[in-house]
Amino acid sequence: MTSLKQLSLPSGQVRVHGMTTSNCLRALTPLLAVVYVRAVGAPSSNSPIDNVADHLAIRRNPAQFGVEVVDGSLWMDGVSLRTIADAVGTPAYIYSAAHIEARYRSLSEALGERQHLLCYAVKANSSQAVLRLLAKLGAGADIVSGGELQRALAAGIDGKKIVFSGVGKTDAEIDAALTTPIKAIHIESADELTRVEARARALGVVAPVGLRVNPDIDPDTHPYLATGLRDSKFGITMGQAVELAARAGQSPHLELEAITCHIGSQIMDAGPFLASYERLRGLLAELRGRGIQPRTLDLGGGLGIAYSGEEQPVDVATFGKQIVEATKDLGMQLVLEPGRFLVGNAGVLLTRVIGRKRGETRSFVIVDAAMNDLVRPALYAARHPIVPVTLPEPTAELERVDIVGPVCECGDFLAEQRLFTRVGAGDLLAVCGAGAYGMTMASTYNTRPIAPEVMACDGKFAVTRARKSVADLIAEETIPAWLA
Ligand code: LLP
């Protein structure tokens, strides 16, 4: 039996000496897990102790992670995850339609009567099924490529509800947006405004444009996800926005539809959002002073979600009221571009344990999902809750392990130094929070075909993307004739 003092917790954390894990936890669970996590603050990376909270957190609030607990096992939308794994194999992404719908409605309701449009950020999860579900709920789309435009349209999203963001749009992509047509092309530079105007002139149309401004606000998130800082590649400066808005007003081929901004992603505090709105208000006042009145105010995406039981995301009902209050006198349509908020905790990545390994200093649980299926831990040191699909008892014995995939990279881990219940070959695990930026960032590295996607809904499930075979991957390629 492992005792807590043997677990050599990092300094500053709560230690309980002389008690075995099971004795201690039996006495204090679930209080202990809460105290433990509080003692180290909200975990933002692979904190070594917060796994204690994972299965407890999921038992406490399964809906937060898009699942249900039925007889101690994880289900999603009335379907057992084990049943799905048996049917489709692992690794596999499973999405909860109910969770996505509930999140969509919560955000829309938070904005109340205020005229608004939720343009779902397709990059978070571009599954046709997810897009169709959101289209049926009335969502528009925030796209960043011609590919995403085609995906959104194919799933039934109305072109007039599509906004096109992104720092490098090609002429072909601009043409596709202009001929669809879409609600607005979000301009990222003076050069891009010139190109969009030229393409609109060539096509004989008027381009609806939004000016994406960079408010220079620190959103307090991972540096790779902070897009609204002055040194980021995104957006145009406030000063330049006035000049470009005036240019758009004078051109017969441009129409200023929107002022937009997006300050970053996985933002856990309303403060940076509200600060950026304040800056936008200043810009809008200046524009109005010059007789320029765009129809739409697009506030971007970025609302964070909890990747553990202890993180406190922005309360959406309060946030909605704050947005409405901050913009009520502007008389503009509001657009938000939520991605992760809608789908992040609607998805789990199911994976099976291949085996175990004991190294000199660490123990490894080797699973059949890897960084090619979920790159976030490797890329951002992101923390995803991981639990056995058959949940451990709260008193289960714990060990410290790295949960790693089979890919030949040291960065191929799903969790590092987690306290985890003992699992062995064949055990089924759920990696939670995998609904956003999971499949869309997947690759076939190490010739590992992209894992299938499944949507669960109301007691049924459907494979929405079949697993490809290696033969499929090879068939996509050709060997040049001179090598025949
Ligand atoms: N709008 C724009 C212009 C964006 O660039 C993004 C995300 C969104 C909306 C949606 O942001 P969300 O609501 O999902 O936070 N791969 C990273 C996230 C990158 C986000 C990029 N832009 C991750 O796995 O955390």
Residues whose N, C-alpha, C, O or C-beta is under 5 A from the ligand:
A	BS01	LLP	A121 A124 D142 S165 H262 G264 S265 Q266 G300 G301 G302 L303 E337 P338 G339 R340 F341 R376 Y437
